[in-house]
Amino acid sequence: MSGIAAIFYFDGRPVDPDLIARMTSAMAYRGPDCIDHWTSQQAALGHCMLRTTKESLQERQPLQSDDGSIVLVMDGTLSNWEELRRELLSRSARLRTRSDSELVLRAYEIWGEQCPHHIEGEFAFVLWDSRRQRAFCARDHAGRRSLHYHWDGKRLIVASDIAGALAGGVQARPNRGMFAELMAGIVLSKDETIWQEVLRLPAAYALSADPDGMVRSKYWSPPSRVTVHYRNDDDYVEHYRTLLFDCVRRSSRSHLRLGCEVSGGLDSSAVFAVASKLQHEGRLLAPALKGYTLKFEETGSEADEIAFARAVGQHSRQAIAEVPPFLPPRRWFQERSRADCDIPPYPNGAMGLGMAAAATGDGCRVILNGSGGDEWLEGNLLYYAEQLAAHDWSGLGRSLREDIASVGLAKTAWWFLRFGPTELLPPPLWKALRTIRRVSASGRDEAYWLSPELRSLLAARRTASGTDVVASTFIDRRGVSRWLNNAYSAFASDLGTKLAARAGYEPRSPLHDRRFIEFAFATPDRIKRKATIGKYTHRRALAGLLPDMVVDRMTKAEFTVAFARQLDGMANLFEGSKPDVRSYLDLSGVDRLFDTYRSESYEGNPIWKLWGIFGCMTAGDLLSEQEC
């Protein structure tokens, strides 16, 4: 994917052109095709270009308006480029090229800072409006393209990556609060990074700055109530299937071979199967398609999904390359952390870099994935509360009968009480109940491996984040809202995009399309889940497109093998750390956490917490140099 950088001074100081060059240099891996800059007295913008569509082949950024008063840099692609182009032409916009960046620039000229309402896709952009002496930035609705910034009241520095922002002259200090969250395995903040002075612009947010100050505002929210109602499940399935095909088609736009991850799980397999069908019908917006899957040496292990992936390939009559997982030494993660000025990627995320290398070696610059399926399609048992709140007695009766037939009377009765009347308690009582559960859970796991100072800091941050967005959400939208407001997902997404950028490709997630998420919010949970069967509508829509063994699959791969390779032998790593490490950790507590990991009980998910400790210590340069 491409990279963007910008510097704006609002105190009369001139911008040093060398600074913007340093920022793009720190993200040079994002610009294999070209790196360009634009500078003026008080603003500078830089762009690192990776061309991924036919429309981008002649594109140059930074892009200026006809009179030069507006300058824009953008990373990403639009999914509504066809509709937006027609709308702009109907308003007499002058389109000089067919590039997506041109559409965004013209959208700003027509709608101003309301333009994100008209733009759909995976994008982040920054522009400078010299007429208004104002900078404006926006990030897509799902946060699929990263955007970081620094604001000190007089200057705004913006970059795709943390390293790019720091190269703009930001003197950053470690954010101990964020370290506490990551080392405890509990990410609470959606906009903080490991540096106090560098923030992440959250998904669906826009930011504007001028001499009067900086304003951050949310420009998009999904439907707050169920608005799509059909008489029977078949109509929901047909609606969903049509939407799924359209989202994959729009994500497939590339001038080169299109790659697709095919884990063998339901979601990535679905995206690949739909793309294959579109190709056979002549509707795929790429000249060719190829799938890629991981092949572990140990057949039959919990990470091995090769039988499912092969079944998908045979059913679709498409080639799926089998690639060994990328399992580098610990030193590789430490080097990545230092280069990125961030915590290193998680081993299960880095594992797919072998597939990325194979795909880019085959000429792919765009790789589709199945991210979003678990979030928006799984459904949950809140359909009991949903039906109670709507006084849908016939629907409730049907759900109870189906669940009793599936899991028995006793379990259904417990489900009904837990996910029915309990969820309809008045908000103050509901919040109090959640607080009791959270306190009870924290009592069992006090983050005993953190120093007393960091445990206290973590407790304060838990309290500060106590305003529960989910609690104020309508009952029929609480399930999906938990994902929309998940801070860890936002954090992990940025780590993933950085990996993809360094690997030289653009990841696209059809299941995170804005219309896809809106459909998830606008439809009842009872059509997503039936008792123990999650992704019910998704599964039904895929009948015939995928082999039955994949459609009916209820298991998921388990990738602790990627962590074990790193964690085994790491126990003594912290003992020889620099003195400052003791202000972060209780080393006896770390030993205890390792004991839990070695016991293979994995109670409390010690793997994620141990990796969080290692990542933060590496990023904070607190580990002593040693061979890995």
C-alpha positions, 0 to 999 in steps of 0.5 A: 500500500502507499504511504502519506506524510504531511507537515503544517505550521500555524505559527508563521514558521516556514516548513523545512523541506528536509523534514518531509523528505525524512518522513517519506524516507522513513516509509520508503518501503511504501513507495516502490513506484515513486516518492514525491513531495510538495512544499509551500511556506507553511505546509509540506506533503509527501507521498510514497506510491504503490500502484494497484489499479489501472486508474493509478498507472498515470497518477502522481501525488501530491495532487493539486487542484486546478488553481493549486489552492488545494493539495492532497495525498491519499493512501487506499482505494475507493469502493464506490468509485463508479457512483462517486464519479457519476455524482461528481460529473452530474455536478459539473466537476472537471475530472482530469484523470480517472484516479481515486485521488482525483475523485476525493479532491473533487469531492472536497471541492464540492462538499468540503469537510462533509466529503467523507460522507460521500466516500466509501472504501479503504483509505486515509487522506490528508489535504491542505486548503491554502484558501482557508489556511486549513488542513483536513484529514480523514480515515475510512469507516473501518480503519483499514488504512492507518493514519497517525498524527502529532498536534502541539497547538502550533503544528500538525504532523501526519503520517501513515506510520509512527516512524514517519510521524517521528521523523517529522521532528516529534520528540516522543516519550514512552507512553507508560499507560499504553505499555501497561495495557499491552503488557496486561493483554488489555487494550483500552485506548483506540487512539493512543500509541506507545508514544505520548506525542503520537496518536492514531486517528480512529476509524470513521474520524476526520480531523481539521486544524487551522490557526484557531486549533484542532478539531476531531469529529466522527463522520460515520456510524452504522444503523442504530436499530434493525431496519431490514425485515423480511418474512423468511430466512430465504430473503435474508440469504438472497439479500446477503448473497447479492451484497457479498458478491458486490463487495468482493467485486468492488474489492477486486479492482487491480491491473495485475493478478489478484491474490487471495488468502485461502486459510481453509476457514469459512470467511477467506474461503468464501471471498476466494470462492466468490472471486472465482465465480466472478472470474468465471462470469467475466465480472472480476475486475482483475485479469487473473486470480490465484489463491494462497494458503499455509502448509505446515510441516506437521500435518494434523496439527491444530494449525494445519488447515490444508485439507480444507484449503485443498477442498476449496481449490478443487471445488472452485477449480482454481490453483491455490499455492501452498506456502510454508509459514514464515517463522523467523528468529526472535532477532527479526521481530526486534529489528522490525520493532526498531525500524517501525518505532513500534511494538513488533508484529505478533508471530501469528500475523507475521506467519503469513508473510510467506504467502505475501512473498509468494503472491508478490513474486507472482505479480500480485499487488492486491491480496484479498482476505476474509477479515471481518467475517467473525466480527459482522457475521457470527451473531450471538444469543442476544436474539432473545433480548432482541425479540423480547424488546420488539415484542416479537412473540412468534419469533421468540417462540420459534427461537426457543423451540429451535434451540430446545431441539438443538441443545435441550431444555436446560441449556436453552433456559439458561441462555434465555435468562442470561441473554434475554431479561438480563440484557433488558435491565435498565442501563444503570443496573446493566452497567453495574452488572458488567462492572461486577463481572469485570472486577471479578475477572480482574480479581482472578487476574491482577496483572501480577507481572506488572510493577505496582506502579503500572498496575495502579496506572492500568486500574486508573485507565480501566476506570477512565474507560468505564463509560461503556459505549455498548451499554448505551447501545440499543439492545438489538445492536449490542453484539456487533457494537462490541466489535465496532468499539474494540480497541484491540482490533484497531491496534491489531489492524494497524500492525497488520497494514504495516506488515503488508506495506513492508511486504509490498502489497495492498490488503483488501477486506471485502467483509469490512465494506461499509455497506457490509457492516451496515447490513450487519447492523440493520439485520436481526441477530436471529438470522446470523445465529441459530443456537450453536450455529454461527454465521447462519446466513453466511453459511446458507449463502455459500451453499454450492459455492464451497464444499460442504466440509468447509460450509459446515466447519465449526472449528478454527485453526490454533496458531500457538505454534508460532508463539511457542517458537519465540517464547520457548527459551525467552524466560531469562531474557528479562533477567538481564534487561536494563535497570529501567525494566523493573519500573515496568515489571515484577520479574517474579510475576513474569516467572509465574506467567511463564510457569502458566505458559509451560503448564500448557493450561493457557489459563488467562491467555499467557501467550498474548501477555508474554508477547506483549511484555516482550514487544513493549520491552523491545520497543522501549529499548529496555532489553539488553542486546543478546543473540536470539 
